[in-house]
Amino acid sequence: MPIDSIYLPRLTKLTPTLESTMLKAVEEAGELARAVLKFLPYEDVSPAASLTAEKLLADVAEELLDVAQTCVTMIFVVEDFYGIHIDSLIDIHLEKLVSKGYEYDNGRNYRIATDGAFKYLNLPRLAIEQVTLLTTVCKIQEELGELTQYLGKRAGASGEERELSAGDVMRGCALELLDVAQCCFTMMYILAEKYDFDIQVWVAKHIAKLRKKGYCA
């Protein structure tokens, strides 16, 4: 089921740090890897024809949304509390995608938007050949590794000579968080198209879960 956009909200009841975000992202990425491994034997089975395949695919979608939400929440915090203009970083992110030869619909507005009590972040659906759930999991791990470099040795966390100022560390982390979220968004678009999967239903369930936990209004 092709869809136009995926929007994830700012969790107004949470104020994570970069360190807590890193821990949460690793946790959620591990849960995503587990969900993907369980789904792989059913990868060529239509969810409409198998309740097991449908359930396992839904688990993958839920974990993709959780990883993306972890990143998006911290991106909003970086903007709200550290004075970093995220829209300018999105421009850098999109320029990097173009430099890598990734195609996307550049007629859309990929920005942070406000709707009532919520902020939303939208990222493009990339046209990349041979992307699979396994390569997505590996790519997410790669991006999380780059995030830890900013939080670790580039910030002098273990006594190394500090390479970057605190502001540059924050800015670099935000760009890596965008990369992780982009991996999740792109895979969600692919799932929607490949399996005729209604992601908007799961986004709604995802937000309902967040509200039930008291993370947002």
N, C-alpha and C positions, 0 to 999 in steps of 0.2 A: 504494500500500500504506500505509494509515494506521498510524502508529506513535505510541507514547505519549510517548516522551522521547528526547532526544539528550544524551548525556553525553560530555564531552571531558576528558581527564586533565590533571593538573598534570605538567609535564615536570620531573622531579626532578633531572635532570642539567644543566639550564640555569637561569641566573639573569640574565635580561635587564634592561636599564634602560628607562626610558620613551623615551629617545632611540633606542635600538636597536629597541625595539618599534615606534616610529613608522616607522623605515626599513623594517623587515620588513613591517609592515602595508601600506605603500605598494607595496612589491614584490609582495606576494601579491594586493593589489587589482588591480594591473596585469595579473597573470597571470589573475585571474578575468575581467576585462574581455575579454581575448583569447579565453578559452575560451567565454565567452558569445557573442561575435561569430561564432565558428566554428559554434556550435550553432544560432544563430537561423534559418538556412535550413531546419533540420530540426525546428523547434519544434512543428510540427503533425504530425510523423511519429511513429508508435508505435515506441519502441525495440525492441519485440519483433519488429517487421517489418523493421528495418534495422540491420545491424551498425554502420554508420557513425553513425547516430543514437544507438545504444546507447553507442558509444565516446565520442562527443562529450558526451553527457549525463553520463557517468561522469567526464569531465574537469571539467565544471562542478561536479559534486558534490565532487570532490577539492579544487578550488580554494576552494569555499565553506568546506569543513572547514579548509583551511589558514589562511584569513583569520580564521575563528572561533578556531582554536587559538592563533594569535598573540595575540589579545586575551585569551583565557581564561588563557593562561600568565602574562601580565603581571598580570592580576587576582589570581591566586594569589600572585604575588611581592609585590604591594602589601599583601596581607593578612599574609603570612608575615614580611616584613622591615620593613614600615613601620607596622605596628600599626593599620591601618585595617580596621574591621569591615565586611567586604563584605556580609554578610547585611543590615545596615542600609541599605546602598546599593541592594541588590536591592529592598528595600521602597520606596525612593524611585523606583527605576526602574519598578516595577509601578504605583505611584501616578501617575507621568507617563503611562504607557500608558493608564490609565483616564481621565485628564483629556483625552487626545486622542481618546477615544471608541473605542479599540481593545478588542475583546472577546477574552477568552481563558478557559480553564477555570481558575477561581480555586479549585477544589477540590483542586488539586495543590500540592505543596510545592516551591516554586522557591527552592532554597537550595544552598549548597555542602555537599556530602556527602563523607565519607571512607569508602573501602573498601580496607582493607589498605594498600598503599603508595601508593594513588592518592587524589587529591581530584578530585571531579567537580562541574561546574556545570551546572545544568539551567535553561533559560529557556522561556517559554511559546510555543506556536504561536498567533500572532495571526490573528484573522479580519479581514482587510483586503481590501476589494474592489479589483479592478483592479491588483493587484500583479503585476509581470512581472519577468523576469530583468533587463531593461534598467533598470527603475525601481529595482530592488534595487541594481544596480551604482552608479547615480546617488546613491542614498541612502547607500550605504557611503562614497562619496567626500565627501558632505556631512558625515557624522559624523567622518571623518578630518580634514576641514578644521577642525571644531570642536575636535578633539583638539589640532591644531597650535596653535590659539589659546591653549590652556592652557600648552603648552610654549614658545610664542613670546612674543607681546606681553603676555599677561596675567601672565607670569612675568618680564617685563622683559628678555627674552633678547637683544634688540638695542639695549639702552640706554634703552628706554622706562621711564616710571615704573612700578614694579612694582605691580600691582593686587591680587595675592593672596599670601598666605604660602605657604611651601613645602608645608605640610600641605594647604592648600586647593587648590593646584595638583594635588597627588597625588590628592586626593579627586575633583576635577573630571575628571581624566584617567580615573580608574577608572569613573566614570559614563559617559563617552564610549565607553570600551572595551566596556562593557555594551551600549550602543546598537549598536555595530558588530556585536558577537556576536549580538545580537537579530535584526538584519537577516539574517544568515547562517542562523540557526536557523529563522526563519520561512520563508525561501525553501526550505530543505531539506524542511520539512514540506509545503510546496506541491508540490514536485517529487514527493515520495512519493505524494501523493494523485493528482496529475494523470497521472503516467506509470506508476503501479503499480510504483514504484521502491523496492527494498529498501535503504533507507539504512543499516540496521544492518550489512549486508554491507560497505558502504563505510566505515562508522565502524571496523569491525574491521580492514579493510585499512589505514585511516589510522593506527590505533594500531600495527599491525604495522610500518608504514613508520617511525614514530617510534622504535620499539624497535630496528629495524635500524640506524638512524642513531645509536643510543646516547643518545637524548634522555630515555628513561625506562626503568624496569626491565622 
